[in-house]
């Protein structure tokens, strides 16, 4: 039997990981946009 506290902690970690992955994808998209704009400018 899994304790409720452990289950809640696991759920919080999974949601934080999902949010962190979303932020990583956003940062990668911003970097790609900056590189593309610099490549088109020069």
URRA-V943451 format. One record per backbone hydrogen bond with DSSP energy under -0.5 kcal/mol. NH is the residue of the N-H (numbers start at 1). CO is the residue of the C=O. If there is no record, write none. Layout:
BEGIN
nh;co
NH;CO
NH;CO
END
This chain:
BEGIN
nh;co
7;3
8;4
9;5
10;6
11;7
12;8
13;9
14;10
15;11
16;12
17;13
18;14
19;15
20;16
21;17
22;18
23;19
24;20
25;21
26;22
27;23
28;24
29;25
30;26
31;27
32;28
33;29
34;30
35;31
36;32
37;33
38;34
39;35
40;36
41;37
42;38
END
